Amino acid sequence: MHPARPLFRLSLALSFLAIAGNSFAAQLPLDHPVAALVKKYLQCVVAQEWETAAGLLLPSSLERKQKETIAIIKTAPTMTEEAAMLERWSVKDIAELEKMTPQQFYITDREVWHKRINASPEVTKRKQETLKIDVLGIVEEKEKGFVHATVRTSQETLTDRIEELFLISFVQDKDDKNKWLIWPEMKDRPIVTPLGGESASPASKAEGKK
């Protein structure tokens, strides 16, 4: 199955809820602030401007990824395997990863990954020149404080045109309600909220974990 299809079905479901007047979701105008934000983020990804991209992402999500990666390395069955994992990050020991901020960890991860891909500068330049980003729809989950954008992108390499469909989720910054942050893993992992406990929303809980 093509990886875009589950996102397409999900975006259709969200759109249907909004059109139907469901109290939990509402269609938002395409000039909502997250529209410009998602375009900026995707442009940064294609241009490999990781420092700027890191500033657009939910800090707690980056921190969670860092901790999970370090935990996996620590459970390596042998020193040889641990060294191989650390080499992937271009560091000598786990302490170097632990000293990084979540943003530094994200930047290192993206830089190392793209070095392994070894795309030519010509390909990267062509992708930047041909990148098209269309925001197809924006839906708000009012009670949860989430906003989701369905986005279609198109870009070219030297030999192919690549089109992708994304569902990108946002939450408001807990310290600045006028600022939105991308929650990159929302569509990939369940949101777990303890029953009978705190009344805070999953978004605020995620951002508050340090």
Backbone as a ProteinNet text record, in pm:
[ID]
protein_1_A
[PRIMARY]
MHPARPLFRLSLALSFLAIAGNSFAAQLPLDHPVAALVKKYLQCVVAQEWETAAGLLLPSSLERKQKETIAIIKTAPTMTEEAAMLERWSVKDIAELEKMTPQQFYITDREVWHKRINASPEVTKRKQETLKIDVLGIVEEKEKGFVHATVRTSQETLTDRIEELFLISFVQDKDDKNKWLIWPEMKDRPIVTPLGGESASPASKAEGKK
[TERTIARY]
84.4	0	86.8	47.1	122.6	112.5	227.5	226.4	138.6	102.3	19.1	-126.8	-169.5	-312.8	-372.7	-305.4	-364.4	-382.1	-287	-299.1	-416.7	-435.5	-545.5	-678.8	-690.1	-815.3	-840.9	-732.8	-749.2	-790.2	-728.2	-764.3	-908.1	-954.1	-1092.8	-1188.1	-1148.4	-1232.5	-1244	-1131.2	-1134.1	-1219.3	-1205	-1284.8	-1433.2	-1467.1	-1607.5	-1665.8	-1588	-1635.6	-1661.6	-1569.6	-1585.7	-1708.2	-1725.5	-1838.4	-1969.9	-1969.5	-2091.2	-2130.6	-2042.2	-2075.6	-2050.5	-1963.6	-1930.2	-1873.9	-1916.5	-1873.8	-1726.8	-1664.8	-1526.4	-1428.4	-1474.2	-1383.6	-1447.4	-1361.7	-1410.9	-1312.4	-1365	-1281.2	-1231.7	-1103.4	-1045.6	-1008.2	-1001.8	-962.9	-818	-788.1	-654.2	-550.7	-594.4	-498.1	-468.4	-508.8	-475.5	-323.2	-270.5	-125	-47.9	-109.8	-35.5	-5.2	-80.8	-56.1	82	113.2	245.4	353.3	321.4	418.5	456.1	356	384.9	465.9	440.3	519.3	663.8	682.4	817.7	892.4	824.6	887.5	930.2	842.1	874.3	984	985.2	1093.1	1226.7	1226	1348.2	1396.9	1303.8	1340.7	1408.6	1349.3	1406.7	1542.3	1554.1	1679.5	1779.2	1737.8	1821.2	1866.6	1776.2	1801.9	1749	1825.3	1775.8	1762	1846.3	1836.7	1704.1	1665.6	1537.4	1422.2	1431.7	1326.1	1308.1	1418.3	1411.5	1330.7	1341.3	1268.3	1119	1074.6	932.1	864.8	943.9	893	870.6	774	741	862	916.8	1037.3	1023.5	908.5	891.4	897.4	856.6	864.3	1009.3	1088.9	1230.8	1302.3	1264.7	1326.3	1293.6	1169.2	1128.2	1208.6	1227.1	1304.1	1448.7	1506.2	1643.6	1656.6	1565.9	1571.6	1551.2	1459.2	1434.1	1554.9	1619.8	1738.9	1851.3	1874.8	1980.1	1950.7	1824.2	1786.7	1814.3	1787.8	1813.2	1963	2043.6	2188.8	2241.1	2186.9	2232.7	2199.5	2099.1	2060.5	2126.2	2222.6	2294.7	2359.2	2343.2	2392.8	2544.7	2618.1	2764.1	2822.4	2947.5	3016.2	3036.4	3056.2	3075.5	2950.9	2834.3	2709.5	2682.3	2715.8	2698.3	2786.6	2912	3004.4	2954.3	2894.4	2841.1	2725.5	2640.2	2529.1	2580.6	2680.1	2734.5	2802.9	2864.7	2930.6	2830	2708.7	2603.6	2579.4	2600.2	2576.8	2704	2814	2944.3	2988.2	2958.9	3003.6	3078.8	3158.8	3242.5	3175.8	3088.5	3022.1	2882.8	2805.9	2667.2	2658.8	2760	2759.2	2746.7	2806.2	2797.5	2653.4	2580.2	2439	2356	2388.3	2312.6	2333	2449.2	2478.4	2408.1	2365	2298	2161.2	2120.5	1981.4	1897	1766.5	1682	1693.4	1709.9	1722.8	1855.4	1963.7	2093.6	2090.5	2021.2	2009.2	1935.6	1826.9	1750.6	1837.2	1910	1995.1	2101.1	2165.1	2267	2207.1	2091.5	2023.5	1996.4	1943.6	1910.9	2036.7	2139.3	2263.1	2328.3	2333.8	2395.5	2315.4	2182.9	2097.8	2116.9	2124	2138.2	2278.2	2377.9	2511.4	2511.4	2435.1	2427.6	2355.1	2255	2184.3	2277.8	2362.6	2465.1	2404.6	2300.4	2239.7	2333.1	2341.3	2430.7	2376.7	2464.4	2418.7	2322.9	2342.1	2255.2	2111.4	2098.7	1966	1898.3	1972.9	1918.1	1873.2	1955.3	1922	1796.9	1787.3	1670.1	1543.3	1551.3	1435.9	1389.2	1484.3	1449.9	1383.1	1435.7	1384.3	1244.5	1211.6	1084	980.3	1014.8	923.5	793.1	681.9	549.1	476.2	414.1	344	201.7	104.4	-36.9	-103	-154.2	-230	-373.2	-415.2	-546.6	-659.5	-626.9	-730.7	-670.7	-739.4	-696.5	-815.9	-799.4	-908.5	-862.4	-951.1	-922.6	-1002.3	-935.1	-1002.4	-1016.3	-1131	-1148.6	-1121.2	-1181.3	-1172.6	-1031.9	-952.7	-818.7	-710.8	-747.1	-650.7	-554.2	-589.4	-503.5	-553.9	-461.9	-494.5	-416.4	-483.4	-421	-429.2	-318.6	-314.3	-284.6	-363.9	-337.6	-265	-148.5	-60.4	-14.6	-19	33	160.8	267.9	392.6	433.9	509.8	565	704.9	798.5	934.7	999.3	1104.3	1169.3	1315.3	1361.6	1504.2	1551.7	1668.2	1716.3	1646.9	1576.8	1515.1	1366.6	1314.4	1177	1105.9	972	889.2	834.2	845.3	800.3	685.1	570.9	454.6	423.7	393.3	363.4	245.1	173.5	61.5	93.3	83.8	118.8	1	-5.4	-93.2	-1.1	0.2	91	8.1	40.9	-38	34.7	-45.8	7.5	-58.2	18	-36.4	14.5	-56.4	-12	101.3	195.4	303.1	241.9	284.7	223.9	253.9	359.1	396.4	353.1	311.6	272.2	157.4	36.6	-81	-89.4	-7.3	-6	92.9	164.8	266.6	221.7	237.5	203.7	330.4	328.1	441.6	396.4	482.3	450.9	478.2	380.4	396.8	421.1	548	577.6	533	517.6	488.4	341.2	255.3	116.9	48.3	72.4	3.5	64.2	182.3	253.7	243.6	199.8	190.9	63.5	8.7	-114.5	-88	-191.4	-184.6	-244.2	-164.8	-208.9	-232	-354.1	-390.5	-442.9	-382.1	-429.2	-574.8	-652.5	-793.3	-806.1	-899.2	-927.9	-816.3	-725.9	-613.2	-625.5	-518.8	-515.7	-615.8	-658.3	-755.9	-690.5	-557	-487.4	-503.3	-502	-517.3	-391.1	-400	-281.3	-173.4	-213.6	-115.6	-33	-101.6	-28.7	55.6	7.3	86.9	213.9	200.1	316.5	419.6	374.5	466.5	527.2	453	502.1	602.5	617.1	711.2	853.5	933.1	1073.2	1162.1
-120.7	0	124	220.8	345	417.9	469.5	531	653.5	715.5	836.8	804.1	681.9	651.2	658.3	604.9	620	765.7	853.4	994.7	1055.2	1010.9	1062.1	1025.1	898.2	855	933.9	958.7	1032.3	1176	1237.8	1375.7	1384.7	1284.5	1283.5	1270.1	1186.4	1167.5	1296.8	1368.4	1495	1597.7	1602	1695.5	1664.6	1536.3	1497.1	1541.8	1525.4	1566.4	1716.5	1792.6	1937.9	1980	1920.7	1956	1917.2	1806.5	1757.9	1840.9	1934.3	2019.3	1951.1	1854.2	1785.4	1885.4	1874.8	1970.4	1955.6	1845.3	1822	1876.1	1906.5	1950	2061.4	2148.9	2260.3	2290.9	2312.8	2351.5	2494.3	2518	2650.8	2709.3	2841.7	2903.8	2871	2871.4	2835.8	2943.7	3059.9	3162.1	3156.8	3047	3027.4	3029.1	3076.7	3085.6	2955.9	2840.1	2715.4	2689.6	2751.6	2732.1	2785.1	2905.5	2962.6	2883.6	2836.8	2762.1	2629.6	2559.1	2429.7	2447.8	2553.8	2581.2	2612.3	2691.4	2725.2	2599.4	2513.1	2390.2	2300.8	2278.4	2190.9	2251.3	2382	2447	2426.9	2433.7	2409.6	2266	2171.8	2031.3	2008.4	2062.4	2044.3	2115.3	2232.4	2308.2	2258.6	2163.2	2107.6	2215	2306.5	2410.4	2360.4	2271.7	2197.1	2281.7	2381.8	2465.5	2540.7	2594.8	2665.2	2567.9	2451	2350.6	2307.5	2292	2248.5	2346.1	2474.5	2575.5	2575.4	2502.5	2495.7	2372.4	2284.6	2157.2	2159.6	2081.7	2072.8	2019.9	2097.7	2056	1921.2	1894.9	1767.7	1648.3	1667.8	1559.9	1530.8	1636	1618.8	1554.1	1595.7	1539.2	1390.9	1354.9	1214.6	1128.5	1178.6	1105.4	1087.2	1190.6	1183	1077.3	1080.5	985.1	841.8	822.7	688.6	634.3	720	676.8	639.1	721.6	693.2	563.1	541.8	417.8	295.2	304.5	193.5	163.7	268.5	249.2	184	225.7	171.1	23	-23.3	-164.6	-251.1	-194.3	-273.5	-393.8	-513.3	-635.2	-643.7	-575.4	-580.9	-441.7	-425.6	-298.7	-265.2	-370.1	-349.5	-288.8	-341.3	-289.2	-148	-122.8	12.5	110.8	71.7	158.6	186.5	84.2	100.4	200.4	193.7	288	430.5	444.4	577.6	636.3	547.9	594	656.9	603.2	659.4	805.9	841.1	978.7	1062	1000	1068.4	1115.4	1034.2	1063.4	942.8	966.4	859.9	785.5	856.6	789.9	847.7	778.1	817.3	954.1	985.5	1113.7	1232.3	1220.2	1329.1	1351.1	1241.7	1253.5	1310.3	1270.3	1315.8	1465.1	1517.5	1658.8	1750.7	1693	1772.9	1819.2	1937.4	1977.3	1895.5	1884.3	1812.9	1869.4	2001.6	2064.6	2026.7	2025.4	1984.3	1838.6	1756.7	1615.5	1600.1	1674.5	1670.2	1712.7	1822.7	1873.7	1770.5	1710.1	1607.9	1488.5	1446.5	1332	1357.5	1474.9	1505.8	1520.5	1583.3	1601.6	1467.7	1381.4	1250.2	1167.7	1172.7	1093.8	1136.6	1266.1	1314.8	1288.4	1283.5	1245.3	1100.6	1017.6	876.6	861.8	945.8	942.1	983.4	1080.5	1124.9	1177.7	1258.4	1319.8	1427.6	1437.4	1534.5	1675.8	1775.7	1915.2	1955.4	1896.9	1928	1881.9	1762.8	1710.5	1797.5	1831.7	1915.8	2051	2109.4	2239.1	2227.7	2120	2100.7	2084.4	2013.3	1996.4	2131.2	2214.3	2345.2	2432.3	2428.2	2512.8	2472.7	2344.1	2295	2266.3	2289.6	2257	2336.8	2265.6	2326.5	2270.3	2358.6	2318.2	2370.6	2281	2319	2271.5	2365.9	2331.2	2304.1	2178.3	2137.2	2162.6	2159.8	2179.5	2189.5	2262.5	2277.5	2250.9	2160.9	2123.6	2139.7	2193.5	2212.2	2112.2	2045	1966	2056.4	2119.2	2225.5	2181.2	2070.6	2030.9	1986.2	1942.5	1894.3	1998.6	2103.7	2208.3	2175.6	2082	2043.5	2106.2	2135.3	2176.2	2086.3	2035.9	1944	2002.9	1998	2047	1931.6	1921.1	1824.7	1898.6	1847	1918.9	1827.8	1880.7	1810.3	1879.9	1804.1	1861.5	1797.1	1872.1	1822	1879.8	1794.8	1840	1747.3	1796.4	1717.5	1691.1	1571.6	1543.1	1564.8	1515.6	1528.7	1430.7	1332.5	1228	1205.7	1252.5	1218.9	1337.9	1330.9	1420.8	1340.4	1395.2	1326.5	1404.3	1337.8	1399.2	1324.1	1398.9	1337.1	1407.7	1332.6	1387.3	1371.8	1480.9	1480.5	1525.5	1470.6	1523.1	1572.6	1703	1762.8	1828.5	1795.8	1840.5	1949.6	2037.1	2151.9	2163.7	2218.8	2258.4	2398.5	2468.8	2602.1	2591.9	2684.6	2694	2724.1	2650.9	2668.7	2806.5	2872	3003.3	3119.2	3087.3	3192.5	3140	3178.6	3126.9	3173.4	3269.8	3313.4	3233.7	3143	3064.7	2919.4	2862.6	2722.8	2641.9	2517.1	2426.9	2297.5	2241.1	2115	1998.9	1909.4	1786.4	1673.9	1644.9	1556.1	1411.8	1365.8	1224.3	1196.3	1297.2	1276.1	1167.8	1165.6	1068.3	928.6	919	791.3	717.1	785.7	717.7	760.2	670.8	705.1	809.7	887.2	981.2	912.2	893.4	820.8	920.1	925.2	1014.3	931.5	939.6	862.8	894.4	791.6	809.5	852.5	944.4	986.2	1065	1118	1193.4	1340.1	1396.7	1539.1	1574	1697.4	1742	1808.8	1819.1	1885.7	1807	1879.5	1813.9	1738.1	1637.7	1565.2	1656.4	1764.8	1855.3	1922.1	1973.2	2042.1	1945.2	1821.5	1722.1	1690.2	1676.5	1643.4	1755.2	1879.4	1990.9	2010.2	1969.9	1991.7	1889.7	1777.5	1674.2	1718.8	1724.3	1765.9	1666.9
0	0	0	-81.9	-88.7	44.8	98.9	231.1	242.7	130.2	137.9	161.7	129.5	136	275.8	380.4	514	552.9	515.4	546.1	470.9	346.6	265.3	327.8	372	435.4	562.6	640.4	763.9	736.7	635.3	604	556.2	479.8	435.5	554.2	649.8	768.2	846.8	864	935.8	862	730	650.8	661.6	660.8	671.9	804.6	912.6	1044.6	1047.7	985.9	986.7	907.1	789.6	703.4	768.7	839.1	902.7	1024.2	1063.7	1177.6	1309.7	1312.4	1436.8	1536.8	1662.9	1764.6	1800.4	1760	1796.7	1693	1573.1	1467.1	1386.7	1334.4	1253.6	1143.2	1023.1	910.2	932.2	911.7	929	793.2	781.7	654.1	619.9	490.5	444.1	473.3	525.2	565	715.3	780.2	921.5	935.8	1048.7	1067.7	1042.7	1065.6	1046.7	899	807.7	664.7	626.5	672.1	645	717.8	837.6	917.5	851.6	800.2	738.8	610.6	537.6	416.3	452.2	556	600.4	643.6	717.1	765.3	649.1	553.8	441.1	352.7	339.7	266.3	336.4	468.3	546.3	528.9	527.1	511.9	377	272	138	126.7	189.8	185.9	290	372.9	479.6	578.7	607.9	707.4	842.3	903.2	1018.9	1144.6	1159.8	1279.3	1281.5	1167	1158.5	1177.5	1114.6	1126.8	1271.5	1343.6	1483.9	1568.8	1536.4	1612.7	1587.7	1484.5	1451.9	1511	1573.8	1623.3	1774	1819.5	1961.3	2039.1	2132.1	2204.7	2275	2333.9	2406	2312.6	2187.2	2089.1	2053.2	2035.9	2007.3	2124.9	2246.1	2366.1	2380	2348.6	2358.5	2260.4	2139.1	2039.3	2084.1	2142.7	2191.9	2302	2397.6	2508.7	2460.7	2367.5	2316.5	2241.2	2163.8	2089.7	2184.7	2286.2	2383.9	2458.7	2492.5	2562.5	2476.3	2346.5	2255.7	2248.1	2239.5	2232.5	2360.6	2474.9	2603.6	2619.5	2547.5	2557.6	2450.6	2378.8	2277.9	2346.2	2290.1	2355.8	2367.1	2279.6	2284.5	2267.1	2310.7	2295.2	2147.1	2066.7	1923.2	1860.5	1897.6	1843.2	1893.4	2018.7	2072.3	1996.9	1971.7	1899.1	1757.4	1695.8	1559.9	1559.9	1662.6	1673.1	1693.9	1780.8	1808.8	1685.6	1607.1	1485.1	1389.6	1390.6	1305.6	1338.6	1465.3	1508.8	1507.9	1466.3	1462.1	1600.1	1703.1	1839.2	1894.5	1999.4	2055	2170.1	2242.9	2355.6	2376.5	2459.2	2485.1	2552.1	2632.8	2704.4	2608.7	2490	2392.6	2346.8	2329.9	2292	2405.6	2527.5	2643.8	2670.1	2631.8	2654.7	2554.6	2442.5	2340.3	2388.9	2345.2	2364.7	2266.3	2289	2192.5	2052	2042.4	1911	1844.8	1922.1	1868.7	1823.9	1900.7	1865.4	1732.2	1716.5	1591.1	1473.4	1490.4	1382.9	1345.1	1446.2	1420.8	1348.7	1393.6	1331.9	1184	1151.6	1012.9	926.4	982.5	906.2	874.6	975.1	955.8	855.6	868.1	778.4	633.5	608.9	471.7	416.1	502.4	456.5	408.1	476.2	436.4	302.5	279.1	150.6	37.5	68.7	-26.4	-156.9	-142.9	-262.2	-316	-444.4	-505.3	-484.6	-481.4	-468.2	-580.2	-697.4	-810.5	-783.9	-723.4	-691.6	-586.4	-481.8	-375.9	-431.6	-517.9	-578.6	-664.2	-740.7	-825.8	-742.5	-632.1	-543.4	-488.9	-448.2	-394.9	-501.1	-622	-730	-775.1	-762.8	-815.3	-707.7	-582.2	-472.6	-482.8	-477	-471.5	-350.1	-274.5	-152.8	-159	-156.5	-158.1	-29.5	48.9	168.9	124.8	135.4	85	184.1	312.1	412.9	551.9	640.1	778.6	868.2	963.4	1053.3	1198.2	1279.7	1421.9	1505.5	1597.1	1700.2	1822.1	1834	1932.2	2075.5	2116.3	2256.1	2295.5	2198.3	2227.7	2200.8	2130	2102.6	1990.3	1903.7	1792.9	1663.1	1573.6	1437.4	1343	1239	1144.1	1003.3	931.3	793.4	698.4	593.2	486.6	375.4	336.9	245.7	132.1	10.6	-107	-152.2	-168.8	-217.8	-349.5	-426.6	-552	-567.7	-607.4	-632.5	-734.4	-796.5	-899.6	-864.9	-900.5	-900.5	-1044	-1077	-1214.7	-1307.9	-1249.8	-1333	-1307	-1191.7	-1154.4	-1089.9	-1092.9	-1013.4	-896.8	-776.4	-654.7	-594	-576.3	-512.3	-383.8	-279.7	-150.1	-84.5	-0.2	75.7	223.3	297.3	438.2	524.3	643.9	748.3	859.4	881.8	979.2	1088.7	1213.5	1328.3	1406.3	1467.8	1541	1678.3	1772.8	1902.6	1933.4	2019.8	2057.7	2158.8	2148.9	2246.4	2383	2484.1	2616.1	2676.3	2628.1	2681.1	2591.7	2468.9	2374.8	2288.2	2320.2	2250.9	2105.7	2067.6	1928.4	1844.1	1908.8	1838.8	1829	1709.8	1686.8	1664.6	1712.3	1697.6	1631.1	1549.4	1482	1576.6	1586.2	1664.4	1563.2	1530.6	1418.2	1434.4	1556.8	1578.1	1608.6	1604.8	1646.5	1564.7	1434.8	1350	1361.9	1425.5	1428.9	1561.6	1666.2	1795.8	1868	1950.4	2023	2130.4	2161.7	2272.4	2394.7	2498.1	2617.4	2730	2779.5	2888.9	3006	3124.9	3240.2	3272.7	3304.9	3340.4	3486	3511.7	3647.9	3711.6	3628.8	3683	3653.3	3598.4	3570.6	3460.3	3460.5	3362.2	3242	3244.5	3134.2	3005.2	2893.3	2763.4	2727.7	2639.8	2596.4	2540.8	2473.3	2414.8	2525	2629.7	2735.1	2815.8	2829.1	2899.5	2822.4	2693.3	2612.3	2619.8	2612.7	2613.5	2751.8	2856	2991.4	3039.8	2966.8	3009.6	2982.4	3084.5	3070.8	3142.9
[MASK]
++++++++++++++++++++++++++++++++++++++++++++++++++++++++++++++++++++++++++++++++++++++++++++++++++++++++++++++++++++++++++++++++++++++++++++++++++++++++++++++++++++++++++++++++++++++++++++++++++++++++++++++++++

